Amino acid sequence: METLELTEGASQKLAQREWREAPSTIQLSEIISALSYALDLTEGQHMGHSVRSCVIGMRLAQQVGLPGADQADLYYALLLKDAGCSSNASRLFHILNADDIRAKRDVKTTDWTRVGWESLQYALSHVATGAPFLERMHKLLQVAATQQQDSCDLVKVRCERGAYIAKQLGFAAPVAEGIQSLDEHWNGRGYPDGFRKTEIPIFSRIANLSQTLDVFYTAKGPAAAIEAAQKRSGRWFDPDLVKAAVSLSNTGALWSGLQSEDLINKVVALEPEQRRIEVTEDSIESICVAFSEVIDAKSPFTYRHSSGVADAAVEIARWFGMSAREMKMLRRAALLHDIGKLSVSNAILEKPGKLTAGEWTTVKAHPYYTLEILKKIPGFGRLSEDAAAHHEKLDGSGYWRGWGADRLSRYARILAVADIFDALHAKRPYRDSMPIEKVFAILRDDAPHKLDLPCVEALIASKTNSEPSAFSELEIVQAVQS
């Protein structure tokens, strides 16, 4: 592919606006703990749930004398326990015909294994909540009839996917196994395999108790958390682990620092020293790819969207002769640009009709969450800003901050064009995929007032193996300035 030649002035602009270099060393735990905040969104939990669960779990492991080598693997099993959470979101939405994120959030404080008022109340609050009465009653009966099989299937998909991601990231088998059996219960009535007692991996037993303790602690306080653990001891949880939790709670050690503003630093410090891992460029790429798949698994309509945006963005960057380093950082921003969309329910993502004002407000908030998650990663400060600006427009009509041309870097401009290109070219709940010629026409109609014209023309030229339409030196400079 040819490279678009830049004038000397434009080249100087490029040189002056180099992306900041990342710190010389970054620990794997720093990246995984930051990205775990996205998993919390999908589960409907307060951001930091996975990190707090990790802190609780590591304290339990030390209390029961888990060997140091095992603690190192447990550490990552705890942080990645929800890695497969997005893979069952669409299925859950279609089973319940209601908000999947709200359903996931509230089930964490419900003892759904016991038939009674608590489980009935949960069903009444989360099944077909917006449907007419008769339709809703029919759906409730349908859900009740298939509840056990559906629950098993949902957990199986989630845990198998989470275990796969752990393996994809290169973690040892015990980490994957800990994630795979996260929802098994001490009495053998959990999922997906019905393991009981010590058949359940110790990592899974610790993680299941830890996440429940955090959910109740965050929602209702430490006393309620311990009460829930004791009520489920011998049914859901290993009694010895519950005793360890009670002991730590009595001294206050279990909950210390969980509300700290520097929680990520605390969890990074908990990683067993003998197993601390510094990431390489290749491992950062693997993490970005893995989490882009987590993002796109949220809905069948976003399948491969993140990688599609990344490919389009790199094609534009290559036309402008950007450096290998810049293209690498741009690709990472593209792969993770929609990580905040894990905060949006599938009831909205897969809605075939027009969104309500409230639903649209929820959608427009997702770039904010992208920024909040990515900026927690060392060296991702600039990247997080550009990734979060992928819906901004040059005339200030975009979202979530309404930034205009003077605030949008070349990377943000490229991402905006790449995102719209892939979204229009893909199938959506409310329309079929568009022919590529129509996509090009829409992009050109929005340039240069909304979209950057040189970026649009570079993408079209790349996709059609042709020369980009002529534009002035001034437009080139505008395309590459930040």
C-alpha positions as CSV (number, residue, x, y, z in Angstrom):
1,M,0.0,0.0,0.0
2,E,1.3,3.5,-0.9
3,T,2.0,6.0,1.9
4,L,0.4,9.5,1.6
5,E,3.3,11.9,1.3
6,L,3.3,14.7,3.8
7,T,4.8,18.1,3.3
8,E,7.6,19.2,5.5
9,G,5.3,21.3,7.7
10,A,2.9,18.4,8.2
11,S,5.8,16.1,9.0
12,Q,7.0,18.5,11.7
13,K,3.5,18.5,13.2
14,L,3.7,14.7,13.3
15,A,7.0,14.8,15.0
16,Q,6.0,17.3,17.5
17,R,2.9,15.4,18.5
18,E,4.4,12.0,19.2
19,W,2.5,9.8,21.6
20,R,4.1,9.8,25.0
21,E,6.2,6.7,25.7
22,A,4.8,4.4,28.3
23,P,6.8,3.8,31.5
24,S,9.8,1.6,31.1
25,T,8.2,-1.1,33.2
26,I,4.6,-2.0,33.8
27,Q,3.4,-4.9,35.9
28,L,0.8,-7.2,34.5
29,S,-1.2,-6.8,37.7
30,E,-1.5,-3.0,37.0
31,I,-3.1,-3.6,33.6
32,I,-5.4,-6.5,34.6
33,S,-6.6,-4.8,37.8
34,A,-7.4,-1.7,35.8
35,L,-9.3,-3.6,33.1
36,S,-11.2,-5.6,35.7
37,Y,-13.2,-2.4,36.3
38,A,-14.9,-3.1,33.0
39,L,-15.9,-6.5,34.1
40,D,-17.6,-5.0,37.1
41,L,-19.7,-2.9,34.8
42,T,-21.0,-5.9,33.0
43,E,-21.9,-7.6,36.3
44,G,-23.8,-4.5,37.5
45,Q,-21.3,-4.1,40.4
46,H,-19.8,-0.9,41.7
47,M,-16.5,-0.3,39.9
48,G,-13.7,-1.9,41.9
49,H,-15.6,-5.1,42.8
50,S,-13.1,-7.4,41.2
51,V,-10.2,-5.6,42.9
52,R,-11.9,-5.6,46.3
53,S,-12.7,-9.3,45.8
54,C,-9.1,-9.9,45.1
55,V,-8.0,-8.1,48.3
56,I,-10.5,-10.1,50.3
57,G,-9.5,-13.4,48.7
58,M,-5.8,-12.9,49.2
59,R,-6.4,-12.1,52.9
60,L,-8.5,-15.3,53.2
61,A,-5.7,-17.3,51.5
62,Q,-3.1,-16.0,53.9
63,Q,-5.4,-16.8,56.9
64,V,-5.9,-20.4,55.8
65,G,-2.2,-20.8,55.0
66,L,-2.4,-21.3,51.2
67,P,1.2,-21.9,49.9
68,G,2.9,-18.9,48.3
69,A,3.1,-20.4,44.8
70,D,-0.7,-21.1,44.9
71,Q,-1.4,-17.5,46.1
72,A,0.3,-16.2,43.0
73,D,-2.1,-18.1,40.8
74,L,-5.1,-17.3,43.0
75,Y,-4.3,-13.6,42.6
76,Y,-5.0,-13.7,38.9
77,A,-7.9,-16.1,39.2
78,L,-9.6,-13.5,41.5
79,L,-8.9,-10.5,39.2
80,L,-10.1,-12.4,36.1
81,K,-13.0,-14.3,37.8
82,D,-15.5,-12.4,35.6
83,A,-13.6,-12.4,32.4
84,G,-16.4,-14.4,30.6
85,C,-19.2,-12.2,32.0
86,S,-20.1,-10.5,28.7
87,S,-20.5,-13.8,26.8
88,N,-23.9,-14.6,28.4
89,A,-25.3,-11.1,28.5
90,S,-27.3,-11.4,25.3
91,R,-28.7,-14.8,26.2
92,L,-29.7,-13.6,29.7
93,F,-31.5,-10.6,28.1
94,H,-33.5,-12.9,25.8
95,I,-34.4,-15.3,28.6
96,L,-35.7,-12.6,30.9
97,N,-36.7,-10.0,28.3
98,A,-35.4,-7.4,30.7
99,D,-32.3,-5.5,31.7
100,D,-29.4,-8.1,32.0
101,I,-27.1,-5.8,34.0
102,R,-29.7,-5.1,36.6
103,A,-30.5,-8.8,36.8
104,K,-26.9,-9.8,37.2
105,R,-26.5,-7.2,39.9
106,D,-29.4,-8.2,42.0
107,V,-28.9,-12.0,41.7
108,K,-25.7,-11.5,43.7
109,T,-27.7,-10.7,46.8
110,T,-30.4,-13.3,46.2
111,D,-30.2,-16.9,47.4
112,W,-31.6,-18.2,44.1
113,T,-31.0,-21.9,45.0
114,R,-33.9,-21.8,47.5
115,V,-37.5,-21.7,46.3
116,G,-39.3,-19.1,48.4
117,W,-40.3,-15.4,48.7
118,E,-36.8,-14.2,48.0
119,S,-36.5,-16.0,44.6
120,L,-40.1,-15.2,43.7
121,Q,-39.5,-11.5,44.4
122,Y,-36.4,-11.6,42.2
123,A,-38.4,-13.1,39.3
124,L,-41.2,-10.6,39.7
125,S,-38.7,-7.8,39.6
126,H,-36.6,-9.0,36.7
127,V,-38.7,-10.9,34.2
128,A,-40.4,-9.0,31.3
129,T,-40.7,-6.0,33.4
130,G,-42.0,-3.8,30.6
131,A,-44.4,-6.2,29.0
132,P,-48.2,-6.3,29.2
133,F,-49.7,-8.4,32.1
134,L,-50.6,-11.5,30.2
135,E,-47.4,-11.6,28.2
136,R,-45.4,-11.1,31.4
137,M,-47.3,-14.0,33.2
138,H,-46.5,-16.2,30.3
139,K,-42.8,-15.3,30.4
140,L,-42.7,-15.9,34.2
141,L,-44.1,-19.4,33.8
142,Q,-41.6,-20.0,30.9
143,V,-38.7,-18.9,33.0
144,A,-39.8,-20.9,36.0
145,A,-40.1,-24.1,33.9
146,T,-36.6,-23.8,32.4
147,Q,-34.8,-22.0,35.3
148,Q,-32.4,-24.8,36.3
149,Q,-31.3,-25.6,32.7
150,D,-31.0,-21.9,31.8
151,S,-29.0,-21.2,34.9
152,C,-26.6,-24.0,34.1
153,D,-26.2,-23.0,30.5
154,L,-25.6,-19.3,31.4
155,V,-23.0,-20.2,34.0
156,K,-21.3,-22.7,31.7
157,V,-21.0,-20.2,28.9
158,R,-19.6,-17.6,31.2
159,C,-17.1,-19.8,33.1
160,E,-15.9,-21.6,30.0
161,R,-15.3,-18.3,28.3
162,G,-13.5,-16.9,31.3
163,A,-11.3,-19.9,31.5
164,Y,-10.5,-19.6,27.8
165,I,-9.5,-16.0,28.2
166,A,-7.2,-16.9,31.1
167,K,-5.5,-19.5,28.9
168,Q,-5.3,-17.0,26.0
169,L,-3.4,-14.6,28.3
170,G,-0.9,-17.4,29.1
171,F,-1.9,-18.1,32.7
172,A,-1.4,-21.5,34.2
173,A,-4.1,-24.2,34.3
174,P,-5.0,-23.6,38.0
175,V,-6.0,-20.0,37.1
176,A,-8.3,-21.2,34.4
177,E,-9.7,-24.0,36.5
178,G,-10.5,-21.5,39.3
179,I,-12.5,-19.4,36.9
180,Q,-14.2,-22.4,35.3
181,S,-15.6,-23.6,38.7
182,L,-16.4,-20.2,40.2
183,D,-20.1,-20.9,40.6
184,E,-19.9,-24.4,42.1
185,H,-21.3,-24.8,45.5
186,W,-20.1,-26.8,48.6
187,N,-23.3,-28.9,48.6
188,G,-23.0,-29.9,44.9
189,R,-25.9,-27.8,43.7
190,G,-23.9,-25.2,41.9
191,Y,-22.9,-25.0,38.2
192,P,-21.7,-26.0,35.7
193,D,-20.6,-29.5,36.8
194,G,-22.2,-30.0,40.1
195,F,-18.8,-30.4,42.0
196,R,-19.1,-30.7,45.7
197,K,-16.9,-30.0,48.7
198,T,-13.2,-30.5,47.9
199,E,-13.9,-31.5,44.3
200,I,-14.2,-27.7,43.8
201,P,-10.8,-26.1,43.2
202,I,-9.6,-24.1,46.3
203,F,-9.3,-21.0,44.1
204,S,-13.0,-21.3,43.1
205,R,-14.0,-21.7,46.7
206,I,-12.1,-18.6,47.8
207,A,-13.3,-16.5,44.8
208,N,-16.9,-17.4,45.3
209,L,-16.9,-16.5,48.9
210,S,-14.8,-13.4,48.3
211,Q,-17.1,-12.0,45.6
212,T,-20.2,-12.6,47.8
213,L,-18.6,-10.9,50.8
214,D,-17.7,-7.8,48.7
215,V,-21.2,-7.6,47.1
216,F,-22.9,-7.6,50.5
217,Y,-20.2,-5.4,52.1
218,T,-20.6,-2.8,49.4
219,A,-24.4,-2.9,49.4
220,K,-25.2,-3.4,53.1
221,G,-22.0,-3.3,55.2
222,P,-19.6,-5.8,56.9
223,A,-22.2,-7.2,59.3
224,A,-24.6,-8.1,56.5
225,A,-21.7,-9.6,54.5
226,I,-20.6,-12.0,57.3
227,E,-24.3,-12.9,58.0
228,A,-24.8,-13.9,54.3
229,A,-21.6,-16.0,54.4
230,Q,-22.7,-17.8,57.6
231,K,-26.2,-18.4,56.3
232,R,-24.7,-20.1,53.1
233,S,-21.9,-21.9,55.0
234,G,-22.0,-25.6,54.2
235,R,-24.3,-25.0,51.3
236,W,-22.6,-22.5,49.0
237,F,-19.3,-22.1,50.8
238,D,-16.5,-24.1,52.4
239,P,-17.2,-23.8,56.2
240,D,-13.5,-23.5,57.0
241,L,-13.2,-20.5,54.7
242,V,-16.3,-18.9,56.2
243,K,-14.7,-19.4,59.7
244,A,-11.5,-17.7,58.4
245,A,-13.6,-14.8,57.1
246,V,-15.4,-14.4,60.4
247,S,-12.1,-14.4,62.3
248,L,-10.6,-11.7,60.0
249,S,-13.8,-9.7,60.2
250,N,-13.7,-9.7,64.0
251,T,-10.3,-8.0,63.9
252,G,-11.3,-5.6,61.1
253,A,-8.5,-7.0,58.9
254,L,-10.9,-8.3,56.3
255,W,-12.3,-4.9,55.4
256,S,-9.3,-2.7,55.9
257,G,-8.7,-0.2,53.1
258,L,-11.4,-1.5,50.8
259,Q,-12.8,2.0,50.3
260,S,-9.3,3.5,49.6
261,E,-9.0,5.8,46.7
262,D,-5.7,4.1,45.7
263,L,-7.2,0.6,45.8
264,I,-5.4,-0.5,42.6
265,N,-2.1,0.3,44.2
266,K,-3.1,-1.8,47.2
267,V,-4.1,-4.8,45.1
268,V,-0.9,-4.5,43.0
269,A,1.1,-4.6,46.2
270,L,-0.6,-7.8,47.2
271,E,0.7,-9.7,44.2
272,P,3.2,-12.4,45.6
273,E,6.6,-10.9,45.0
274,Q,8.1,-14.1,43.6
275,R,5.7,-14.1,40.7
276,R,5.5,-10.5,39.7
277,I,5.3,-10.2,36.0
278,E,6.5,-7.3,33.9
279,V,4.6,-7.0,30.6
280,T,6.2,-6.9,27.2
281,E,4.9,-5.1,24.1
282,D,3.6,-8.5,22.9
283,S,1.8,-9.2,26.1
284,I,0.1,-5.8,26.1
285,E,-1.1,-6.6,22.6
286,S,-2.5,-9.9,23.8
287,I,-4.3,-8.3,26.7
288,C,-5.8,-5.6,24.4
289,V,-7.0,-8.3,21.9
290,A,-8.4,-10.5,24.7
291,F,-10.4,-7.6,26.3
292,S,-11.6,-6.4,22.8
293,E,-13.2,-9.9,22.5
294,V,-14.8,-9.5,25.9
295,I,-16.2,-6.2,24.7
296,D,-17.5,-7.5,21.4
297,A,-19.0,-10.7,23.1
298,K,-21.6,-8.4,24.8
299,S,-23.9,-8.5,21.8
300,P,-24.0,-10.5,18.5
301,F,-24.4,-7.2,16.7
302,T,-20.9,-6.0,17.9
303,Y,-19.1,-9.2,16.9
304,R,-15.6,-8.2,15.8
305,H,-16.5,-4.5,15.9
306,S,-13.4,-3.6,18.0
307,S,-11.0,-5.4,15.7
308,G,-12.8,-3.9,12.7
309,V,-12.2,-0.4,14.0
310,A,-8.6,-1.2,14.8
311,D,-8.0,-2.5,11.3
312,A,-9.6,0.6,9.7
313,A,-7.7,3.0,12.0
314,V,-4.4,1.4,11.2
315,E,-5.1,1.6,7.5
316,I,-5.8,5.4,7.8
317,A,-2.6,5.8,9.9
318,R,-0.6,4.0,7.4
319,W,-1.7,6.4,4.6
320,F,-0.5,9.3,6.7
321,G,2.9,7.6,7.2
322,M,2.6,7.4,11.0
323,S,5.4,5.6,12.9
324,A,5.2,2.0,13.9
325,R,5.0,3.1,17.5
326,E,2.1,5.5,16.8
327,M,0.2,2.8,14.9
328,K,0.7,0.4,17.7
329,M,-0.8,2.8,20.3
330,L,-3.6,3.8,17.9
331,R,-4.4,0.1,17.5
332,R,-4.6,-0.4,21.3
333,A,-6.9,2.6,21.6
334,A,-9.1,1.2,18.8
335,L,-9.3,-2.3,20.4
336,L,-10.4,-0.8,23.7
337,H,-12.4,2.2,22.6
338,D,-15.7,0.6,23.5
339,I,-14.7,-0.9,26.8
340,G,-17.1,1.5,28.5
341,K,-20.0,0.0,26.5
342,L,-19.9,-2.9,28.9
343,S,-21.9,-0.6,31.1
344,V,-24.9,-0.6,28.7
345,S,-27.6,-3.2,29.0
346,N,-28.4,-5.5,26.1
347,A,-32.0,-4.4,26.4
348,I,-30.6,-1.2,24.9
349,L,-27.9,-2.6,22.7
350,E,-30.3,-5.0,21.0
351,K,-33.4,-2.8,21.0
352,P,-34.9,-2.9,17.5
353,G,-36.7,0.4,17.8
354,K,-35.9,4.0,18.7
355,L,-34.2,4.6,22.0
356,T,-35.9,6.6,24.7
357,A,-34.3,9.7,26.1
358,G,-33.1,7.8,29.1
359,E,-31.7,5.0,27.1
360,W,-29.9,7.4,24.8
361,T,-28.4,9.1,27.9
362,T,-27.1,5.7,29.0
363,V,-25.5,5.0,25.7
364,K,-23.9,8.5,25.6
365,A,-22.2,7.8,28.9
366,H,-20.1,4.8,27.7
367,P,-17.1,6.9,26.5
368,Y,-16.9,8.3,30.0
369,Y,-16.5,4.8,31.4
370,T,-13.9,4.1,28.7
371,L,-11.8,7.0,29.9
372,E,-12.3,6.1,33.6
373,I,-11.1,2.5,33.0
374,L,-8.2,3.1,30.6
375,K,-6.7,6.0,32.4
376,K,-6.0,3.7,35.4
377,I,-3.4,1.9,33.3
378,P,0.2,3.3,33.5
379,G,1.2,4.9,30.2
380,F,-2.4,4.9,28.8
381,G,-3.2,8.5,29.8
382,R,-3.2,10.0,26.3
383,L,-4.6,6.8,24.8
384,S,-7.5,6.9,27.2
385,E,-8.4,10.4,26.2
386,D,-8.4,9.6,22.4
387,A,-10.2,6.3,22.9
388,A,-12.9,8.1,24.9
389,A,-13.3,10.7,22.1
390,H,-14.4,8.3,19.4
391,H,-17.9,9.8,19.2
392,E,-16.8,13.4,19.2
393,K,-17.3,15.5,16.0
394,L,-15.3,18.4,14.6
395,D,-18.3,20.7,14.9
396,G,-18.9,19.9,18.6
397,S,-22.1,17.9,17.9
398,G,-20.7,14.6,19.2
399,Y,-20.6,13.1,22.7
400,W,-19.9,12.7,25.6
401,R,-18.1,16.0,26.1
402,G,-19.2,17.9,22.9
403,W,-15.6,18.6,22.0
404,G,-14.8,20.4,18.8
405,A,-12.0,20.4,16.2
406,D,-9.6,22.4,18.5
407,R,-9.8,19.6,21.2
408,L,-9.6,16.6,18.9
409,S,-6.2,15.0,18.2
410,R,-5.4,13.2,15.0
411,Y,-5.9,9.9,16.7
412,A,-9.3,10.8,17.9
413,R,-10.2,12.0,14.4
414,I,-9.0,8.7,12.9
415,L,-10.9,6.7,15.5
416,A,-14.1,8.6,14.8
417,V,-14.0,7.8,11.1
418,A,-12.9,4.1,11.7
419,D,-15.7,3.6,14.3
420,I,-18.5,5.0,12.0
421,F,-17.2,3.0,9.0
422,D,-17.3,-0.3,10.9
423,A,-20.6,0.5,12.6
424,L,-22.3,1.3,9.3
425,H,-20.8,-1.6,7.4
426,A,-22.1,-4.1,10.1
427,K,-25.5,-5.4,10.8
428,R,-27.5,-3.8,13.6
429,P,-30.7,-4.7,15.4
430,Y,-32.6,-1.9,13.6
431,R,-31.1,-2.4,10.1
432,D,-29.1,-4.7,7.9
433,S,-25.5,-4.0,7.0
434,M,-25.0,-1.2,4.4
435,P,-23.2,-1.6,1.1
436,I,-19.7,-0.2,1.3
437,E,-20.5,2.4,-1.4
438,K,-23.3,3.8,0.7
439,V,-21.0,3.9,3.7
440,F,-18.5,5.9,1.8
441,A,-21.2,8.3,0.7
442,I,-22.3,8.9,4.3
443,L,-18.8,9.5,5.5
444,R,-18.2,12.0,2.7
445,D,-21.4,13.8,3.5
446,D,-20.2,14.3,7.1
447,A,-16.8,15.7,6.1
448,P,-15.4,18.1,6.7
449,H,-17.9,19.6,9.2
450,K,-18.3,16.6,11.4
451,L,-15.6,14.1,10.3
452,D,-12.0,14.8,9.2
453,L,-11.9,14.9,5.4
454,P,-8.3,13.6,4.9
455,C,-9.1,10.7,7.3
456,V,-12.2,9.8,5.3
457,E,-10.5,10.0,2.0
458,A,-7.5,8.0,3.2
459,L,-9.8,5.2,4.5
460,I,-11.7,5.1,1.2
461,A,-8.5,5.1,-0.8
462,S,-7.2,2.2,1.4
463,K,-10.4,0.2,1.0
464,T,-10.6,0.7,-2.8
465,N,-6.9,0.5,-3.5
466,S,-7.0,3.9,-5.2
467,E,-5.5,7.3,-4.7
468,P,-7.1,9.6,-2.1
469,S,-9.0,12.6,-3.5
470,A,-6.9,15.7,-3.6
471,F,-6.9,18.0,-0.6
472,S,-4.7,20.9,0.4
473,E,-1.6,21.0,2.6
474,L,-3.6,22.9,5.2
475,E,-6.1,20.0,5.4
476,I,-3.2,17.5,5.8
477,V,-1.7,19.6,8.6
478,Q,-5.2,19.8,10.3
479,A,-5.5,16.0,10.0
480,V,-2.3,15.3,11.8
481,Q,-2.3,18.1,14.5
482,S,-3.4,17.4,18.0
